[in-house]
Amino acid sequence: MTLVKRRRKLIKRRFRGLGVSLIFQEALMFLVVILYFIIQMIGALIRNRGVLNEAVLISLSDTMENIGIPMIIAVMIAFIPILIYRNKQFFRRDLLATGQKMTVRAVLLGFVFVLGLNMILTPVMVPVEWLLNLFGLTTKPSQEILEGSKTLSMFLYTCLIGPVFEEFLYRGAVLRSLERFGAVFAISVSALLFGMMHGNVIQIPMGIGVGLILGFLAWKYSIRLTILIHIANNLAAELFMRLPEQPWSALLYYGLFVLFLVIMGTVIYKKRQAIKAGLSAWKNRRPQKYLWLYFFTSIPFILLLLSNILTTVLGIERL
């Protein structure tokens, strides 16, 4: 076997290993949530003397949607396959890899760019909803996900536990395990998987865009920076969702939107030469085409992406 064939065989094996661990991670998430629901259903059966009417089922469903306890338990247990796959590398490399020194300026600008991009991409739901409405469909189930936390446990999951473990997974294990194939490839794939993981029409484009920024920041600085920014972004999103429907609320939101656009535009303009040089350098470090071929033809990744697409489709319903 030639050196080239041996190297490509090794690459395929590494992709399979990562893909299988991610499949087990998502499967465990699903199973833990289902198991929690079954336990709650058994409890309801006992309390109602073996009777489960429609009102009880609706109450159980609402409880599962609004409390964060099953998600907190699930995300922790589901991380076990990732720890098994990465082994000591997770603690030695994924969590500790650092580049440039993290500064307050990096934190603030990273937050502005992440939240600003979220604000820019939020209107995407308008034409998507309009287009689906033409075919008698709606993204209402996906939009309900963005309504904010209704319980303390869901708030803790959304603003703390979720962001931390998502960074551990996508900017930690995924990005660092693929880093050997180049920063561009690692950041791009981690962003794609992060976006698709959200499993709904509204959040996928946001997730991919934000994933690219967070991936770059994790690669340039460290995962500690992206954890801080991710938590801050989700806290800000929760705050916006809780604003009362008053004129001053809209004024505050759009005022911040304009401010963030001005800051982003100013930074990009001032750093235009450095950005141009950086893009040229990154262009020269584009991943080899066979890497993309091996990734998109890897059976585990095909199954993973298909499951994400299926979840997305199930989030679309008839009007």
N, C-alpha and C positions, 0 to 999 in steps of 0.2 A: 504494500500500500504506500503510495506516494505521500510526501509531507503535506501537500495541499489537501488530499482526500482525508488524511488523518485529522487535519485541523478542522475541516468542515464537518466531519463526523462528530468531533468533540463539541463544536458549536451547536449542532442539532441536539446533542445529548443535554447540553446545558439549558437550551430552550425548553426541552421536554421537562427537565427537572423543575424549572421555575414555573412552567405552565401547570404541571400537576399539583404543585404545592398551592398555587393560587386557586385551582379548582377545589381542592380540599378545604381551603380557607372559606370560599364562598358557600360550599356545601354545608360546612359546619355552622356558619352563620344562619343559614336557612333552617337547619335541623334544630338548633338550639331555640330559635324563635318559635318553631312549630311545637317543640316539646313544652315550652313555657305555656303556649296557648292550650295544649291538651291538659296540662296540669290545672290551669284556670278553669277549663271546661268541667273537669272532674269535680273541682271544688264547687262549681255552680250546680252540678247535678246533686251533690250531697246537700247543699243548702236548700235546693228546691225539691228535695225528695224524689229525685229521678226524673224530673220534668224539665225539658229545655224548650221553652216556647220562643217565638220570634223576638219578643222584647228582650229576653235574656241573652240571646245570640247577638242582637244588635249592641247590647251593653258590653258584652265581651269583646266584640269587634272594635268598638270605640275605645275601650280600655287599652287594647293592644296597640292601637294607633297613637294613643296619647301619652302612654308612659314609656320611659326610657330604660327601665330595669332590664327587660329582655334583651334590648340592644346592647346595653353595657355588658351583660353577662356573655352575650353572643360574640361581641367583638374581641373580648379577652380570650375566651376559649378557642375561637377560630384562628387566633394568632399562633397557636401551637404548631400547626404544619409549617408555618414560615420559620419559626425558631428551629424546628427539626431540619428544614432544608438549609438554612444559613448557618446553623450550628454556632460555633464560637465567632464566626465572622460577623454575626449581627452585633455582638457586643464590642468586638475589637475594631471593626471596620464601619459597619452601617451607622452606628450611633456616634462614633468618635472621629470619623473622617472630617477634616477641616481644610479650608483653603485660606482665603484672606481673613483678617481679623474682623469679627462682627462688631459693628458700630451702631450707635443710636441712629445715625443718618441712614444706614442700610435698613434698619428695622422700619423707620418711618416711611422711607421711599418704597420699600417693598410692600408695606401695608397700603400705601396710596395706589400703587400700580395694581395690586390684586383686587382691592375693593373697587377701584376705578374701572377695571376691566369688567367686573361683575355688573356695575352700573351700565356700562356701555352695551353689554350683551343681554341684559334683562329685557329690552324691547324686542328681542328676537321672538319672544313668545307671541307677540301680536300678529305678525304675518303668518307664523306657523299655525296659530289657532284659526286665523281667517281661512287659510288654505284647507285645513282639515274640516272646517265648518262647511265648505263647499261640497264635501263628500259625506256630510251628515255625521261627522266625527268631532270629538273635542278632547283637549288635553286637561280637562278639569281635574282628574285625579292627580296629575302631576303638579298642577298649580296649588292643590291643597297641601302638598308637602312643604310649600314655601310660606305657609301661613304662620309659622312660628311655633315655639314650644308652649304647650298648655299645662305642663306639670313640671315640678322641680327636677324630677329624674330625667325627663326628656331634655330639659335645659342643660343639665350636666352632661348628658350624652352629646348633644349638638355643639356645645361651646367648649367642652374640655376633653372628655374621653374619646369622642369620635375623631376630632382633629389630631390628637396625639397619636392614636393608633393608625390613622390614615397616613400620617407622615412617617411613622415607623415602617409602614408597608410600602408605600409608593416612592417616597424620597429616601427611604432607608434601604430595605431589602431589595426592591425591584431595581431602583436606580443603580445601587452599588454593585449588584450582581451582574448588571449589563454594562457597567462602566468600562470593562475590559475591551468592549467592542467600539468604544468611542463615546465621548460625552454627548454628541448630537443624537446618536442612536438611543442611548440610555435615557436621556431627557425626553425625547419624542415618544418612545414606547411607554415610559412611566406615565406621561401625560395622557396618552391615548387610553391606557388601562384605567387610570384615575377617572377620566371623563365617562367612559363606558360603564364603570362600576356603579354610577349614580342611577342608571337604569330608567331615566325618564327624559322625554323630549326637551324639557326646559333646561335641565341641569347639565346635559351632556356637552353642549358647546361651551358653557361656562367652565365645566370641569376640565376640558381639554385646554382651553386658553389659560386658566389659572394654573393648571398643572405644568404648563410650559414655563411660566414665570417662577413657580415654586421649585421646579426641577433645576432651573438655572441658578437660583439663589442657593439651593442646597449644595449644588456642585461648586459654586464659587465661594460660598462661606461655609455653612454647615447646616445640618438638620435642625439644630437648636433654633436657628433663625426662622426657618420655615414653620416650626411648631408655634413659635410666638405669633407670626403673621397669620397663620391659619386660625388660631384661637381668636385673635383680634378681629379678623374678618367675620367670623361667625357671630361674635358678640355684637359687632356693628350691624350685621344683618338682622339679628334678633331685635336690636333696638329700633331699627327702621320699621320692622313689622308691628311693633307695639305702639308706634306713634298714633295718636288719635287722628281721625279723618277730619282734620281742620286745615284751613288755608296756610297757617304758619308751619304745619308739618310738611306740606308740599314745598313751601318756600325753603325750609331747612334742607330737605332732601336735594332739591335741584340746585340750591346754593352750594352744597357740598360737592355735588356732581360737577358743577362748573369749576369750582376751586380745584378739584382733583384733576380735571382736564387741563387746566392752566399749569398746574405743577408738572403733570406728565409731559405736556407739550414743551415746557421750559427746559426740563431735564433732557428730553430727547434732542432739542435744538442745541443746547450747550454741549452735549456729548456727541453731536452728530459725526464728528470726525472719528472719535473713538469707536462709535457704533458701526460706522462704515468699515473701519479697519477690522473690527471684531467679526462682522458678518463675512468679510472676505476670508478671514482666517477660518471661520467655521465652514464656509463654502468649500474650502480646500480640504477640510476634514470630514466631508460628507461620507456617511457609511457606504460600504460596498453594497451593490445591488443585491448580492446573494444573501446578505444579512436580512434584508426585508423579505426576500423570497422564503428563507428558512423560517422566519418568524410567522408570516401569514400562511404558511403551509404546515406549521407545526400542529398536530392534532389537538394537543391540550389547549393551545391558544385559540384554535378554531372553535372548539367546544365552549371555551370561556366567553369569547366574543358573541357566539350565537346565543348563549344563555342571557347575556346582557341585552342583546337585541330583542329577545323574546320578552324579557321583563319590560323593556321599553314599549313594545307593541301592546302588552297587556295593560299598560297605563293609559292607553287611548280607548275611549269608549264612545258609543253612539249618543248623539244628542237626545 
